[in-house]
């Protein structure tokens, strides 16, 4: 997955709409997100995770308290590229009445972007549950693997390291799409070893 752009508002310390153009940031290769503690660096990663999976690991109950205290709603739109095709994951959240920290999903959708200007976008999913499944199918992994291996939240890298070797191998195999090499390669290696015995 290659990030293309991110737009969000109402999340943590970000009240107004923010836009990040990852293509511009990455035009020279590698880029970093820097700032003092509490400046909102992790909130950018939270926005991406919320757009894709509707949950963030560092929030209680996965969404509790994600909306800025002075806002009543949050919106996120994350565009990414897979195999030359662009997709946009969008989600909106709003406060639950009577509980300032509790949040519910207002809308969720996944859009396959048209390849040409004349083309039309295709809505692949338009509800939270179908959006979750669509993103999982597109990426080849779910929120847990994404949070453990792609985002690696602050202080959680040790969780990845503490996985048993076979669990870590399975997760990395899944993330990098290496399943087709795993068992097939083991079988070929075994056959070759037996042929030379």
N, C-alpha and C positions, 0 to 999 in steps of 0.2 A: 504494500500500500504506500502510495506516494501522496503526502498532503499537498493540496493545491491552494485552498483558502479556508479561512475560518472567520465567521461573523458571530458575535454574541453580545448579549446585553443582560443586565440584571443578575449576574452571577458574582457571588462573593463581593469583592471590592470594586467590581466594574458595573457601574450604573448605566452609563451611556453606551451606545452601540460601538463596538470595537471591530476592526477588520484587520486581519493578518493575511498578507499575500505571501504564501510560502514559496511560490515560484520566483518572486522578486528576491526574497531573502536567500534562496538557495542558488541564485544565478552564478555565484562564484564557488559553489560546492557546499562545504560545511558551514553551519551557522549555529550560534548559541543564543540562549535567552538568559540575560544577566540582570541582576538587581538585588537590592538588600532584602533581608528577611521580611516577609509580609507585604512585598510589593506586587504580588499577583502572578508570579512565575508559574506556580503549581495550578493556579486557576485556569491558565491557558490549557494545560493538559487535562484538567477537569472538564473543561468545555468540550474538548474533543471526545473524551470518554462518555460524557453525557449525551452528545449528539449520536454517537454510535450505539451505545448500549443502554442509555437512560438511567445510568447509575454511576456513582463514583465511590471508590473504595474508602477514601478518608472521611466520608460523611456518615454519621450515624444513620442506620436504616437506608443507606445508599443514596438518599437525596435530602435527608433532614438538614435544614439550614443552608441550602445552596443558594437561595435567593437573597440578594442584597437586602439589608434591613429596611432600607428606604423605598424599596420597590415591591410591587405586588406580583410580578411575573418575571420570567426569564425566557429568553429565546436563543437558540443556537442553530447555526447552519454550517456544516462542515463538508467541503467538497474534497474528494480524494480521487486518485487515479489507480486503476488496477488493469494491467495488461493493455494499456492504451485507451481504456474506456473510463470516462469520468462518471462519478456518482456523487449525489449530495444526500447526506443524512440530516434531517431537520427535526428538532424537538422544541416544544414549548412547555413550560412548567408554570404553575400558579400556586399561590398559598391556599391551604385548606382553611376555611373560615373558622375562627375560634382558636386557632393554634398557629402562632406566628412563625414557628419553625417547620411545621409539617408542610410537605409539598406534594402535589399530585401532577401527573402528566396531563397537559391540556391537549396536545396533539403530537403525533410522530409520523414521519414518512421518510421513505427512501426513494430517490429519483434517479433514474438512469438518464444522463444528459445526452442530448442529441449530438451526433458526431459532426454535423454541419450546422451552419447558421439557419439554413432553410428547414432543417429537421425539427421534429417535435420531441420534447422530453417525454419519458415514460415513467409513470408512477408505479414502482414495484411493490410498495407496501404503504398503507395509509393508517395503520393503527399501531399502538405500542408493541403488542405481541408479535404481529407480523413483521414489524420493522426490526425487532430483535432477531427474529429468525432469518430475515433477509440479509442483515449485516453479517450474521454468523455464517451463512452460506457463502456470501461473497468473499469474506476474509479467510474462511476456512478454520476459524477458531472463535470462541466465545469471549465473554467479558472477563472471566477468571484468567484465561491464558493471556489476554491482552494486558490486563492489569499486572500480572506477574512478570511478563517477559518483555512487553513493549514499553509500557509507561514506567514500570518499576517505581512506585510511589516512595517518597522519602521514608527511610528507615525500613523498607520492606524488601530490599535486595537480599537480605539474609533468608527470607522465606524461599526464594528461588534456590538459593544455595543449599537449604536444608531439605529440599525435595530428595527423595531416594533417586539414585542414578537412573533407574529405569523410568521413573515418573518425569524426571528432567529431560531424558532422552525422548520420551513420547511427546512431551510438550514442544520441545524444539523441532522435532520431526514434523509435528502438526503445523506449527507456525510457519516453517520454511517450506512446507509442501513436499517433504522428503519421504512421505509414507510409501510412495511407489518404489523407492530405493531400499527401504528398510528390509522387509521380508524377502523381496525378490533378490536383493543383493546377498542376504544371508543364505538363501537357498542355493544360489549359484556358487557361492564360496564353499559351501558344504559339499556340493556335487564335485567341484574341482578338487577339493581336498581328498575326497573319496576316490576319485579317478587316479590321483597320484600315489595313493596308499598301496 
